[in-house]
Amino acid sequence: MVPKHPQPWIPSVPSLQRPTEKASERVGKDLGGVKTTPVRSVETGEFMLELWIEEGGEKRKLQEETAKNAHPSG
């Protein structure tokens, strides 16, 4: 019996993945303005894991729109 990992592996959102020849048009659309933040690095012998948070440009646009709607001018 193969042991089950306690947490599922979740790939990044398609809009934050670099496009390839076979990729759809949605892939990579949020890459402009990406902010990457390192969170944790774990090394166990020859195996190394790194955890990063990637934020796309769409998040920045949403924050700007929310701020504009909260404080309308005029």
CHARMM internal coordinates of N, CA and C (Angstrom, degrees):
IC EDIT
DIST 1 N 1 CA 1.4458
DIST 1 CA 1 C 1.5361
ANGL 1 N 1 CA 1 C 109.60
DIST 1 C 2 N 1.3190
ANGL 1 CA 1 C 2 N 116.02
DIHE 1 N 1 CA 1 C 2 N 131.24
DIST 2 N 2 CA 1.4600
ANGL 1 C 2 N 2 CA 121.75
DIHE 1 CA 1 C 2 N 2 CA 178.98
DIST 2 CA 2 C 1.5245
ANGL 2 N 2 CA 2 C 108.89
DIHE 1 C 2 N 2 CA 2 C -83.95
DIST 2 C 3 N 1.3451
ANGL 2 CA 2 C 3 N 117.31
DIHE 2 N 2 CA 2 C 3 N 127.08
DIST 3 N 3 CA 1.4700
ANGL 2 C 3 N 3 CA 118.65
DIHE 2 CA 2 C 3 N 3 CA -179.93
DIST 3 CA 3 C 1.5309
ANGL 3 N 3 CA 3 C 110.52
DIHE 2 C 3 N 3 CA 3 C -66.65
DIST 3 C 4 N 1.3116
ANGL 3 CA 3 C 4 N 115.92
DIHE 3 N 3 CA 3 C 4 N 141.79
DIST 4 N 4 CA 1.4570
ANGL 3 C 4 N 4 CA 121.42
DIHE 3 CA 3 C 4 N 4 CA 179.87
DIST 4 CA 4 C 1.5288
ANGL 4 N 4 CA 4 C 109.30
DIHE 3 C 4 N 4 CA 4 C -90.67
DIST 4 C 5 N 1.3139
ANGL 4 CA 4 C 5 N 115.83
DIHE 4 N 4 CA 4 C 5 N 132.72
DIST 5 N 5 CA 1.4565
ANGL 4 C 5 N 5 CA 120.89
DIHE 4 CA 4 C 5 N 5 CA 178.23
DIST 5 CA 5 C 1.5246
ANGL 5 N 5 CA 5 C 108.89
DIHE 4 C 5 N 5 CA 5 C -69.24
DIST 5 C 6 N 1.3389
ANGL 5 CA 5 C 6 N 118.50
DIHE 5 N 5 CA 5 C 6 N 141.41
DIST 6 N 6 CA 1.4727
ANGL 5 C 6 N 6 CA 120.66
DIHE 5 CA 5 C 6 N 6 CA -176.09
DIST 6 CA 6 C 1.5276
ANGL 6 N 6 CA 6 C 113.89
DIHE 5 C 6 N 6 CA 6 C -66.88
DIST 6 C 7 N 1.3233
ANGL 6 CA 6 C 7 N 118.16
DIHE 6 N 6 CA 6 C 7 N -23.14
DIST 7 N 7 CA 1.4558
ANGL 6 C 7 N 7 CA 120.35
DIHE 6 CA 6 C 7 N 7 CA 179.99
DIST 7 CA 7 C 1.5241
ANGL 7 N 7 CA 7 C 109.20
DIHE 6 C 7 N 7 CA 7 C -128.70
DIST 7 C 8 N 1.3305
ANGL 7 CA 7 C 8 N 116.49
DIHE 7 N 7 CA 7 C 8 N 139.27
DIST 8 N 8 CA 1.4737
ANGL 7 C 8 N 8 CA 118.57
DIHE 7 CA 7 C 8 N 8 CA 178.48
DIST 8 CA 8 C 1.5259
ANGL 8 N 8 CA 8 C 110.99
DIHE 7 C 8 N 8 CA 8 C -71.77
DIST 8 C 9 N 1.3303
ANGL 8 CA 8 C 9 N 115.81
DIHE 8 N 8 CA 8 C 9 N 151.99
DIST 9 N 9 CA 1.4640
ANGL 8 C 9 N 9 CA 121.11
DIHE 8 CA 8 C 9 N 9 CA 174.73
DIST 9 CA 9 C 1.5088
ANGL 9 N 9 CA 9 C 107.57
DIHE 8 C 9 N 9 CA 9 C -82.17
DIST 9 C 10 N 1.3140
ANGL 9 CA 9 C 10 N 117.61
DIHE 9 N 9 CA 9 C 10 N 123.21
DIST 10 N 10 CA 1.4553
ANGL 9 C 10 N 10 CA 121.52
DIHE 9 CA 9 C 10 N 10 CA -177.47
DIST 10 CA 10 C 1.5281
ANGL 10 N 10 CA 10 C 108.12
DIHE 9 C 10 N 10 CA 10 C -116.46
DIST 10 C 11 N 1.3317
ANGL 10 CA 10 C 11 N 117.82
DIHE 10 N 10 CA 10 C 11 N 114.67
DIST 11 N 11 CA 1.4663
ANGL 10 C 11 N 11 CA 120.04
DIHE 10 CA 10 C 11 N 11 CA 179.03
DIST 11 CA 11 C 1.5330
ANGL 11 N 11 CA 11 C 111.04
DIHE 10 C 11 N 11 CA 11 C -71.43
DIST 11 C 12 N 1.3067
ANGL 11 CA 11 C 12 N 116.53
DIHE 11 N 11 CA 11 C 12 N 163.87
DIST 12 N 12 CA 1.4549
ANGL 11 C 12 N 12 CA 119.77
DIHE 11 CA 11 C 12 N 12 CA 179.04
DIST 12 CA 12 C 1.5249
ANGL 12 N 12 CA 12 C 110.38
DIHE 11 C 12 N 12 CA 12 C -66.67
DIST 12 C 13 N 1.3028
ANGL 12 CA 12 C 13 N 115.46
DIHE 12 N 12 CA 12 C 13 N 159.23
DIST 13 N 13 CA 1.4541
ANGL 12 C 13 N 13 CA 122.53
DIHE 12 CA 12 C 13 N 13 CA 179.33
DIST 13 CA 13 C 1.5331
ANGL 13 N 13 CA 13 C 108.65
DIHE 12 C 13 N 13 CA 13 C -61.56
DIST 13 C 14 N 1.3394
ANGL 13 CA 13 C 14 N 118.65
DIHE 13 N 13 CA 13 C 14 N 138.17
DIST 14 N 14 CA 1.4712
ANGL 13 C 14 N 14 CA 120.72
DIHE 13 CA 13 C 14 N 14 CA -177.55
DIST 14 CA 14 C 1.5230
ANGL 14 N 14 CA 14 C 114.17
DIHE 13 C 14 N 14 CA 14 C -53.32
DIST 14 C 15 N 1.3364
ANGL 14 CA 14 C 15 N 117.56
DIHE 14 N 14 CA 14 C 15 N -34.66
DIST 15 N 15 CA 1.4661
ANGL 14 C 15 N 15 CA 119.29
DIHE 14 CA 14 C 15 N 15 CA -177.80
DIST 15 CA 15 C 1.5227
ANGL 15 N 15 CA 15 C 112.69
DIHE 14 C 15 N 15 CA 15 C -69.59
DIST 15 C 16 N 1.3581
ANGL 15 CA 15 C 16 N 117.49
DIHE 15 N 15 CA 15 C 16 N -10.93
DIST 16 N 16 CA 1.4605
ANGL 15 C 16 N 16 CA 120.98
DIHE 15 CA 15 C 16 N 16 CA 177.11
DIST 16 CA 16 C 1.5306
ANGL 16 N 16 CA 16 C 112.06
DIHE 15 C 16 N 16 CA 16 C -105.95
DIST 16 C 17 N 1.3247
ANGL 16 CA 16 C 17 N 117.60
DIHE 16 N 16 CA 16 C 17 N 6.94
DIST 17 N 17 CA 1.4553
ANGL 16 C 17 N 17 CA 121.43
DIHE 16 CA 16 C 17 N 17 CA 178.87
DIST 17 CA 17 C 1.5177
ANGL 17 N 17 CA 17 C 110.03
DIHE 16 C 17 N 17 CA 17 C -97.53
DIST 17 C 18 N 1.3183
ANGL 17 CA 17 C 18 N 115.51
DIHE 17 N 17 CA 17 C 18 N 142.89
DIST 18 N 18 CA 1.4611
ANGL 17 C 18 N 18 CA 120.39
DIHE 17 CA 17 C 18 N 18 CA 178.12
DIST 18 CA 18 C 1.5310
ANGL 18 N 18 CA 18 C 109.56
DIHE 17 C 18 N 18 CA 18 C -65.00
DIST 18 C 19 N 1.3379
ANGL 18 CA 18 C 19 N 117.13
DIHE 18 N 18 CA 18 C 19 N 134.26
DIST 19 N 19 CA 1.4629
ANGL 18 C 19 N 19 CA 119.93
DIHE 18 CA 18 C 19 N 19 CA -179.53
DIST 19 CA 19 C 1.5321
ANGL 19 N 19 CA 19 C 112.77
DIHE 18 C 19 N 19 CA 19 C -67.13
DIST 19 C 20 N 1.3102
ANGL 19 CA 19 C 20 N 116.49
DIHE 19 N 19 CA 19 C 20 N 149.56
DIST 20 N 20 CA 1.4629
ANGL 19 C 20 N 20 CA 123.37
DIHE 19 CA 19 C 20 N 20 CA 173.36
DIST 20 CA 20 C 1.5254
ANGL 20 N 20 CA 20 C 107.46
DIHE 19 C 20 N 20 CA 20 C -124.52
DIST 20 C 21 N 1.3132
ANGL 20 CA 20 C 21 N 116.78
DIHE 20 N 20 CA 20 C 21 N 177.20
DIST 21 N 21 CA 1.4661
ANGL 20 C 21 N 21 CA 120.26
DIHE 20 CA 20 C 21 N 21 CA -179.41
DIST 21 CA 21 C 1.5235
ANGL 21 N 21 CA 21 C 111.71
DIHE 20 C 21 N 21 CA 21 C -59.55
DIST 21 C 22 N 1.3328
ANGL 21 CA 21 C 22 N 117.66
DIHE 21 N 21 CA 21 C 22 N -34.98
DIST 22 N 22 CA 1.4628
ANGL 21 C 22 N 22 CA 121.96
DIHE 21 CA 21 C 22 N 22 CA -176.48
DIST 22 CA 22 C 1.5224
ANGL 22 N 22 CA 22 C 112.96
DIHE 21 C 22 N 22 CA 22 C -91.01
DIST 22 C 23 N 1.3227
ANGL 22 CA 22 C 23 N 117.83
DIHE 22 N 22 CA 22 C 23 N -3.94
DIST 23 N 23 CA 1.4668
ANGL 22 C 23 N 23 CA 121.48
DIHE 22 CA 22 C 23 N 23 CA -174.26
DIST 23 CA 23 C 1.5254
ANGL 23 N 23 CA 23 C 111.50
DIHE 22 C 23 N 23 CA 23 C -73.87
DIST 23 C 24 N 1.3154
ANGL 23 CA 23 C 24 N 115.57
DIHE 23 N 23 CA 23 C 24 N 152.43
DIST 24 N 24 CA 1.4581
ANGL 23 C 24 N 24 CA 120.74
DIHE 23 CA 23 C 24 N 24 CA 176.66
DIST 24 CA 24 C 1.5282
ANGL 24 N 24 CA 24 C 109.45
DIHE 23 C 24 N 24 CA 24 C -77.00
DIST 24 C 25 N 1.3269
ANGL 24 CA 24 C 25 N 115.86
DIHE 24 N 24 CA 24 C 25 N 173.04
DIST 25 N 25 CA 1.4707
ANGL 24 C 25 N 25 CA 120.50
DIHE 24 CA 24 C 25 N 25 CA -179.86
DIST 25 CA 25 C 1.5238
ANGL 25 N 25 CA 25 C 112.33
DIHE 24 C 25 N 25 CA 25 C -67.06
DIST 25 C 26 N 1.3451
ANGL 25 CA 25 C 26 N 117.64
DIHE 25 N 25 CA 25 C 26 N -26.22
DIST 26 N 26 CA 1.4708
ANGL 25 C 26 N 26 CA 121.26
DIHE 25 CA 25 C 26 N 26 CA -179.31
DIST 26 CA 26 C 1.5155
ANGL 26 N 26 CA 26 C 112.27
DIHE 25 C 26 N 26 CA 26 C -69.61
DIST 26 C 27 N 1.3159
ANGL 26 CA 26 C 27 N 117.02
DIHE 26 N 26 CA 26 C 27 N -27.16
DIST 27 N 27 CA 1.4632
ANGL 26 C 27 N 27 CA 120.45
DIHE 26 CA 26 C 27 N 27 CA -177.23
DIST 27 CA 27 C 1.5197
ANGL 27 N 27 CA 27 C 109.08
DIHE 26 C 27 N 27 CA 27 C -66.49
DIST 27 C 28 N 1.3076
ANGL 27 CA 27 C 28 N 116.23
DIHE 27 N 27 CA 27 C 28 N 128.57
DIST 28 N 28 CA 1.4592
ANGL 27 C 28 N 28 CA 122.17
DIHE 27 CA 27 C 28 N 28 CA 175.13
DIST 28 CA 28 C 1.5101
ANGL 28 N 28 CA 28 C 115.62
DIHE 27 C 28 N 28 CA 28 C 83.69
DIST 28 C 29 N 1.3442
ANGL 28 CA 28 C 29 N 118.94
DIHE 28 N 28 CA 28 C 29 N 2.79
DIST 29 N 29 CA 1.4673
ANGL 28 C 29 N 29 CA 118.98
DIHE 28 CA 28 C 29 N 29 CA -175.62
DIST 29 CA 29 C 1.5258
ANGL 29 N 29 CA 29 C 113.00
DIHE 28 C 29 N 29 CA 29 C -67.91
DIST 29 C 30 N 1.3237
ANGL 29 CA 29 C 30 N 118.88
DIHE 29 N 29 CA 29 C 30 N -19.43
DIST 30 N 30 CA 1.4690
ANGL 29 C 30 N 30 CA 122.07
DIHE 29 CA 29 C 30 N 30 CA 179.87
DIST 30 CA 30 C 1.5222
ANGL 30 N 30 CA 30 C 113.08
DIHE 29 C 30 N 30 CA 30 C -101.64
DIST 30 C 31 N 1.3244
ANGL 30 CA 30 C 31 N 118.13
DIHE 30 N 30 CA 30 C 31 N 13.13
DIST 31 N 31 CA 1.4560
ANGL 30 C 31 N 31 CA 119.59
DIHE 30 CA 30 C 31 N 31 CA -176.17
DIST 31 CA 31 C 1.5218
ANGL 31 N 31 CA 31 C 113.24
DIHE 30 C 31 N 31 CA 31 C -71.86
DIST 31 C 32 N 1.3068
ANGL 31 CA 31 C 32 N 118.24
DIHE 31 N 31 CA 31 C 32 N -26.36
DIST 32 N 32 CA 1.4611
ANGL 31 C 32 N 32 CA 119.39
DIHE 31 CA 31 C 32 N 32 CA 177.87
DIST 32 CA 32 C 1.5101
ANGL 32 N 32 CA 32 C 110.61
DIHE 31 C 32 N 32 CA 32 C -64.17
DIST 32 C 33 N 1.3098
ANGL 32 CA 32 C 33 N 118.29
DIHE 32 N 32 CA 32 C 33 N 126.27
DIST 33 N 33 CA 1.4576
ANGL 32 C 33 N 33 CA 121.52
DIHE 32 CA 32 C 33 N 33 CA 178.88
DIST 33 CA 33 C 1.5082
ANGL 33 N 33 CA 33 C 114.28
DIHE 32 C 33 N 33 CA 33 C 78.85
DIST 33 C 34 N 1.3130
ANGL 33 CA 33 C 34 N 117.42
DIHE 33 N 33 CA 33 C 34 N 22.83
DIST 34 N 34 CA 1.4558
ANGL 33 C 34 N 34 CA 120.00
DIHE 33 CA 33 C 34 N 34 CA -179.37
DIST 34 CA 34 C 1.5207
ANGL 34 N 34 CA 34 C 110.56
DIHE 33 C 34 N 34 CA 34 C -65.59
DIST 34 C 35 N 1.3181
ANGL 34 CA 34 C 35 N 114.81
DIHE 34 N 34 CA 34 C 35 N 135.15
DIST 35 N 35 CA 1.4669
ANGL 34 C 35 N 35 CA 121.56
DIHE 34 CA 34 C 35 N 35 CA 175.04
DIST 35 CA 35 C 1.5192
ANGL 35 N 35 CA 35 C 106.40
DIHE 34 C 35 N 35 CA 35 C -112.27
DIST 35 C 36 N 1.3188
ANGL 35 CA 35 C 36 N 117.42
DIHE 35 N 35 CA 35 C 36 N 125.09
DIST 36 N 36 CA 1.4505
ANGL 35 C 36 N 36 CA 122.03
DIHE 35 CA 35 C 36 N 36 CA -179.20
DIST 36 CA 36 C 1.5193
ANGL 36 N 36 CA 36 C 109.05
DIHE 35 C 36 N 36 CA 36 C -115.71
DIST 36 C 37 N 1.3460
ANGL 36 CA 36 C 37 N 116.07
DIHE 36 N 36 CA 36 C 37 N 128.34
DIST 37 N 37 CA 1.4637
ANGL 36 C 37 N 37 CA 121.93
DIHE 36 CA 36 C 37 N 37 CA -178.85
DIST 37 CA 37 C 1.5212
ANGL 37 N 37 CA 37 C 109.61
DIHE 36 C 37 N 37 CA 37 C -122.82
DIST 37 C 38 N 1.3459
ANGL 37 CA 37 C 38 N 118.02
DIHE 37 N 37 CA 37 C 38 N 120.27
DIST 38 N 38 CA 1.4627
ANGL 37 C 38 N 38 CA 119.01
DIHE 37 CA 37 C 38 N 38 CA 176.42
DIST 38 CA 38 C 1.5276
ANGL 38 N 38 CA 38 C 110.02
DIHE 37 C 38 N 38 CA 38 C -70.36
DIST 38 C 39 N 1.3417
ANGL 38 CA 38 C 39 N 116.68
DIHE 38 N 38 CA 38 C 39 N 139.57
DIST 39 N 39 CA 1.4525
ANGL 38 C 39 N 39 CA 120.83
DIHE 38 CA 38 C 39 N 39 CA -178.65
DIST 39 CA 39 C 1.5172
ANGL 39 N 39 CA 39 C 111.08
DIHE 38 C 39 N 39 CA 39 C -112.86
DIST 39 C 40 N 1.3386
ANGL 39 CA 39 C 40 N 116.35
DIHE 39 N 39 CA 39 C 40 N -52.07
DIST 40 N 40 CA 1.4550
ANGL 39 C 40 N 40 CA 118.99
DIHE 39 CA 39 C 40 N 40 CA -175.25
DIST 40 CA 40 C 1.5228
ANGL 40 N 40 CA 40 C 110.32
DIHE 39 C 40 N 40 CA 40 C -157.42
DIST 40 C 41 N 1.3122
ANGL 40 CA 40 C 41 N 115.47
DIHE 40 N 40 CA 40 C 41 N 148.63
DIST 41 N 41 CA 1.4569
ANGL 40 C 41 N 41 CA 122.45
DIHE 40 CA 40 C 41 N 41 CA 175.68
DIST 41 CA 41 C 1.5253
ANGL 41 N 41 CA 41 C 107.71
DIHE 40 C 41 N 41 CA 41 C -129.59
DIST 41 C 42 N 1.3311
ANGL 41 CA 41 C 42 N 116.17
DIHE 41 N 41 CA 41 C 42 N 132.04
DIST 42 N 42 CA 1.4639
ANGL 41 C 42 N 42 CA 121.15
DIHE 41 CA 41 C 42 N 42 CA -179.77
DIST 42 CA 42 C 1.5224
ANGL 42 N 42 CA 42 C 108.01
DIHE 41 C 42 N 42 CA 42 C -128.19
DIST 42 C 43 N 1.3251
ANGL 42 CA 42 C 43 N 116.79
DIHE 42 N 42 CA 42 C 43 N 127.92
DIST 43 N 43 CA 1.4625
ANGL 42 C 43 N 43 CA 121.22
DIHE 42 CA 42 C 43 N 43 CA 178.56
DIST 43 CA 43 C 1.5259
ANGL 43 N 43 CA 43 C 108.60
DIHE 42 C 43 N 43 CA 43 C -120.45
DIST 43 C 44 N 1.3286
ANGL 43 CA 43 C 44 N 115.80
DIHE 43 N 43 CA 43 C 44 N 126.78
DIST 44 N 44 CA 1.4599
ANGL 43 C 44 N 44 CA 121.33
DIHE 43 CA 43 C 44 N 44 CA 177.75
DIST 44 CA 44 C 1.5212
ANGL 44 N 44 CA 44 C 107.80
DIHE 43 C 44 N 44 CA 44 C -131.58
DIST 44 C 45 N 1.3038
ANGL 44 CA 44 C 45 N 115.70
DIHE 44 N 44 CA 44 C 45 N 93.97
DIST 45 N 45 CA 1.4616
ANGL 44 C 45 N 45 CA 119.26
DIHE 44 CA 44 C 45 N 45 CA -177.63
DIST 45 CA 45 C 1.5147
ANGL 45 N 45 CA 45 C 111.04
DIHE 44 C 45 N 45 CA 45 C 66.91
DIST 45 C 46 N 1.3360
ANGL 45 CA 45 C 46 N 116.32
DIHE 45 N 45 CA 45 C 46 N -122.17
DIST 46 N 46 CA 1.4617
ANGL 45 C 46 N 46 CA 120.56
DIHE 45 CA 45 C 46 N 46 CA -179.70
DIST 46 CA 46 C 1.5169
ANGL 46 N 46 CA 46 C 113.16
DIHE 45 C 46 N 46 CA 46 C -87.03
DIST 46 C 47 N 1.3031
ANGL 46 CA 46 C 47 N 117.43
DIHE 46 N 46 CA 46 C 47 N -4.76
DIST 47 N 47 CA 1.4564
ANGL 46 C 47 N 47 CA 121.87
DIHE 46 CA 46 C 47 N 47 CA -176.58
DIST 47 CA 47 C 1.5221
ANGL 47 N 47 CA 47 C 109.52
DIHE 46 C 47 N 47 CA 47 C -102.84
DIST 47 C 48 N 1.3481
ANGL 47 CA 47 C 48 N 116.57
DIHE 47 N 47 CA 47 C 48 N 130.85
DIST 48 N 48 CA 1.4592
ANGL 47 C 48 N 48 CA 120.66
DIHE 47 CA 47 C 48 N 48 CA -179.98
DIST 48 CA 48 C 1.5224
ANGL 48 N 48 CA 48 C 109.63
DIHE 47 C 48 N 48 CA 48 C -132.93
DIST 48 C 49 N 1.3151
ANGL 48 CA 48 C 49 N 116.78
DIHE 48 N 48 CA 48 C 49 N 133.12
DIST 49 N 49 CA 1.4592
ANGL 48 C 49 N 49 CA 123.25
DIHE 48 CA 48 C 49 N 49 CA 177.16
DIST 49 CA 49 C 1.5195
ANGL 49 N 49 CA 49 C 109.51
DIHE 48 C 49 N 49 CA 49 C -117.62
DIST 49 C 50 N 1.3076
ANGL 49 CA 49 C 50 N 115.80
DIHE 49 N 49 CA 49 C 50 N 140.97
DIST 50 N 50 CA 1.4589
ANGL 49 C 50 N 50 CA 121.20
DIHE 49 CA 49 C 50 N 50 CA 173.80
DIST 50 CA 50 C 1.5150
ANGL 50 N 50 CA 50 C 108.05
DIHE 49 C 50 N 50 CA 50 C -127.99
DIST 50 C 51 N 1.3201
ANGL 50 CA 50 C 51 N 117.23
DIHE 50 N 50 CA 50 C 51 N 137.80
DIST 51 N 51 CA 1.4461
ANGL 50 C 51 N 51 CA 122.83
DIHE 50 CA 50 C 51 N 51 CA 178.32
DIST 51 CA 51 C 1.5239
ANGL 51 N 51 CA 51 C 108.28
DIHE 50 C 51 N 51 CA 51 C -114.85
DIST 51 C 52 N 1.3222
ANGL 51 CA 51 C 52 N 115.02
DIHE 51 N 51 CA 51 C 52 N 126.76
DIST 52 N 52 CA 1.4616
ANGL 51 C 52 N 52 CA 121.88
DIHE 51 CA 51 C 52 N 52 CA -179.46
DIST 52 CA 52 C 1.5199
ANGL 52 N 52 CA 52 C 109.29
DIHE 51 C 52 N 52 CA 52 C -129.12
DIST 52 C 53 N 1.3056
ANGL 52 CA 52 C 53 N 117.14
DIHE 52 N 52 CA 52 C 53 N 152.74
DIST 53 N 53 CA 1.4630
ANGL 52 C 53 N 53 CA 122.38
DIHE 52 CA 52 C 53 N 53 CA 171.04
DIST 53 CA 53 C 1.5214
ANGL 53 N 53 CA 53 C 106.54
DIHE 52 C 53 N 53 CA 53 C -106.97
DIST 53 C 54 N 1.3269
ANGL 53 CA 53 C 54 N 116.29
DIHE 53 N 53 CA 53 C 54 N 126.50
DIST 54 N 54 CA 1.4570
ANGL 53 C 54 N 54 CA 121.50
DIHE 53 CA 53 C 54 N 54 CA 177.81
DIST 54 CA 54 C 1.5227
ANGL 54 N 54 CA 54 C 108.70
DIHE 53 C 54 N 54 CA 54 C -112.44
DIST 54 C 55 N 1.3237
ANGL 54 CA 54 C 55 N 115.95
DIHE 54 N 54 CA 54 C 55 N 128.52
DIST 55 N 55 CA 1.4557
ANGL 54 C 55 N 55 CA 121.08
DIHE 54 CA 54 C 55 N 55 CA 178.16
DIST 55 CA 55 C 1.5217
ANGL 55 N 55 CA 55 C 108.64
DIHE 54 C 55 N 55 CA 55 C -118.19
DIST 55 C 56 N 1.3084
ANGL 55 CA 55 C 56 N 116.22
DIHE 55 N 55 CA 55 C 56 N 131.00
DIST 56 N 56 CA 1.4542
ANGL 55 C 56 N 56 CA 121.25
DIHE 55 CA 55 C 56 N 56 CA -177.84
DIST 56 CA 56 C 1.5178
ANGL 56 N 56 CA 56 C 112.45
DIHE 55 C 56 N 56 CA 56 C -89.76
DIST 56 C 57 N 1.3184
ANGL 56 CA 56 C 57 N 115.32
DIHE 56 N 56 CA 56 C 57 N 168.97
DIST 57 N 57 CA 1.4545
ANGL 56 C 57 N 57 CA 121.96
DIHE 56 CA 56 C 57 N 57 CA 179.26
DIST 57 CA 57 C 1.5171
ANGL 57 N 57 CA 57 C 112.79
DIHE 56 C 57 N 57 CA 57 C -62.57
DIST 57 C 58 N 1.3290
ANGL 57 CA 57 C 58 N 117.39
DIHE 57 N 57 CA 57 C 58 N -27.37
DIST 58 N 58 CA 1.4619
ANGL 57 C 58 N 58 CA 121.29
DIHE 57 CA 57 C 58 N 58 CA -179.48
DIST 58 CA 58 C 1.5274
ANGL 58 N 58 CA 58 C 111.61
DIHE 57 C 58 N 58 CA 58 C -61.39
DIST 58 C 59 N 1.3343
ANGL 58 CA 58 C 59 N 117.51
DIHE 58 N 58 CA 58 C 59 N -34.43
DIST 59 N 59 CA 1.4658
ANGL 58 C 59 N 59 CA 121.40
DIHE 58 CA 58 C 59 N 59 CA 178.69
DIST 59 CA 59 C 1.5277
ANGL 59 N 59 CA 59 C 109.94
DIHE 58 C 59 N 59 CA 59 C -64.38
DIST 59 C 60 N 1.3248
ANGL 59 CA 59 C 60 N 116.92
DIHE 59 N 59 CA 59 C 60 N -42.84
DIST 60 N 60 CA 1.4650
ANGL 59 C 60 N 60 CA 120.65
DIHE 59 CA 59 C 60 N 60 CA 179.63
DIST 60 CA 60 C 1.5302
ANGL 60 N 60 CA 60 C 110.34
DIHE 59 C 60 N 60 CA 60 C -62.70
DIST 60 C 61 N 1.3434
ANGL 60 CA 60 C 61 N 116.84
DIHE 60 N 60 CA 60 C 61 N -42.21
DIST 61 N 61 CA 1.4655
ANGL 60 C 61 N 61 CA 120.55
DIHE 60 CA 60 C 61 N 61 CA 178.99
DIST 61 CA 61 C 1.5283
ANGL 61 N 61 CA 61 C 110.70
DIHE 60 C 61 N 61 CA 61 C -61.45
DIST 61 C 62 N 1.3311
ANGL 61 CA 61 C 62 N 116.61
DIHE 61 N 61 CA 61 C 62 N -42.43
DIST 62 N 62 CA 1.4582
ANGL 61 C 62 N 62 CA 121.22
DIHE 61 CA 61 C 62 N 62 CA 179.46
DIST 62 CA 62 C 1.5266
ANGL 62 N 62 CA 62 C 111.00
DIHE 61 C 62 N 62 CA 62 C -63.94
DIST 62 C 63 N 1.3344
ANGL 62 CA 62 C 63 N 117.17
DIHE 62 N 62 CA 62 C 63 N -40.98
DIST 63 N 63 CA 1.4657
ANGL 62 C 63 N 63 CA 120.73
DIHE 62 CA 62 C 63 N 63 CA 178.90
DIST 63 CA 63 C 1.5265
ANGL 63 N 63 CA 63 C 110.83
DIHE 62 C 63 N 63 CA 63 C -64.14
DIST 63 C 64 N 1.3408
ANGL 63 CA 63 C 64 N 116.90
DIHE 63 N 63 CA 63 C 64 N -41.46
DIST 64 N 64 CA 1.4618
ANGL 63 C 64 N 64 CA 120.73
DIHE 63 CA 63 C 64 N 64 CA 179.42
DIST 64 CA 64 C 1.5261
ANGL 64 N 64 CA 64 C 110.82
DIHE 63 C 64 N 64 CA 64 C -65.52
DIST 64 C 65 N 1.3389
ANGL 64 CA 64 C 65 N 116.33
DIHE 64 N 64 CA 64 C 65 N -41.59
DIST 65 N 65 CA 1.4600
ANGL 64 C 65 N 65 CA 120.64
DIHE 64 CA 64 C 65 N 65 CA 179.46
DIST 65 CA 65 C 1.5238
ANGL 65 N 65 CA 65 C 111.04
DIHE 64 C 65 N 65 CA 65 C -65.36
DIST 65 C 66 N 1.3265
ANGL 65 CA 65 C 66 N 117.07
DIHE 65 N 65 CA 65 C 66 N -41.26
DIST 66 N 66 CA 1.4618
ANGL 65 C 66 N 66 CA 121.57
DIHE 65 CA 65 C 66 N 66 CA 179.05
DIST 66 CA 66 C 1.5255
ANGL 66 N 66 CA 66 C 110.50
DIHE 65 C 66 N 66 CA 66 C -63.88
DIST 66 C 67 N 1.3317
ANGL 66 CA 66 C 67 N 117.00
DIHE 66 N 66 CA 66 C 67 N -42.88
DIST 67 N 67 CA 1.4695
ANGL 66 C 67 N 67 CA 120.97
DIHE 66 CA 66 C 67 N 67 CA 179.12
DIST 67 CA 67 C 1.5331
ANGL 67 N 67 CA 67 C 110.95
DIHE 66 C 67 N 67 CA 67 C -64.45
DIST 67 C 68 N 1.3340
ANGL 67 CA 67 C 68 N 116.45
DIHE 67 N 67 CA 67 C 68 N -39.14
DIST 68 N 68 CA 1.4679
ANGL 67 C 68 N 68 CA 120.27
DIHE 67 CA 67 C 68 N 68 CA -179.77
DIST 68 CA 68 C 1.5338
ANGL 68 N 68 CA 68 C 110.06
DIHE 67 C 68 N 68 CA 68 C -66.66
DIST 68 C 69 N 1.3208
ANGL 68 CA 68 C 69 N 117.46
DIHE 68 N 68 CA 68 C 69 N -40.60
DIST 69 N 69 CA 1.4582
ANGL 68 C 69 N 69 CA 121.20
DIHE 68 CA 68 C 69 N 69 CA 179.35
DIST 69 CA 69 C 1.5205
ANGL 69 N 69 CA 69 C 112.65
DIHE 68 C 69 N 69 CA 69 C -70.70
DIST 69 C 70 N 1.3315
ANGL 69 CA 69 C 70 N 117.26
DIHE 69 N 69 CA 69 C 70 N -29.10
DIST 70 N 70 CA 1.4614
ANGL 69 C 70 N 70 CA 120.80
DIHE 69 CA 69 C 70 N 70 CA 178.93
DIST 70 CA 70 C 1.5255
ANGL 70 N 70 CA 70 C 112.11
DIHE 69 C 70 N 70 CA 70 C -74.37
DIST 70 C 71 N 1.3425
ANGL 70 CA 70 C 71 N 116.32
DIHE 70 N 70 CA 70 C 71 N -29.44
DIST 71 N 71 CA 1.4675
ANGL 70 C 71 N 71 CA 122.22
DIHE 70 CA 70 C 71 N 71 CA -178.43
DIST 71 CA 71 C 1.5253
ANGL 71 N 71 CA 71 C 109.93
DIHE 70 C 71 N 71 CA 71 C -128.92
DIST 71 C 72 N 1.3234
ANGL 71 CA 71 C 72 N 118.54
DIHE 71 N 71 CA 71 C 72 N 68.10
DIST 72 N 72 CA 1.4652
ANGL 71 C 72 N 72 CA 119.94
DIHE 71 CA 71 C 72 N 72 CA -179.24
DIST 72 CA 72 C 1.5178
ANGL 72 N 72 CA 72 C 111.14
DIHE 71 C 72 N 72 CA 72 C -65.28
DIST 72 C 73 N 1.3109
ANGL 72 CA 72 C 73 N 116.28
DIHE 72 N 72 CA 72 C 73 N 139.58
DIST 73 N 73 CA 1.4771
ANGL 72 C 73 N 73 CA 120.04
DIHE 72 CA 72 C 73 N 73 CA 179.47
DIST 73 CA 73 C 1.5137
ANGL 73 N 73 CA 73 C 108.83
DIHE 72 C 73 N 73 CA 73 C -87.35
DIST 73 C 74 N 1.3272
ANGL 73 CA 73 C 74 N 116.28
DIHE 73 N 73 CA 73 C 74 N 146.03
DIST 74 N 74 CA 1.4474
ANGL 73 C 74 N 74 CA 121.29
DIHE 73 CA 73 C 74 N 74 CA 175.18
DIST 74 CA 74 C 1.4317
ANGL 74 N 74 CA 74 C 111.75
DIHE 73 C 74 N 74 CA 74 C 97.73
END
COOR INIT
IC SEED 1 N 1 CA 1 C
IC BUILD
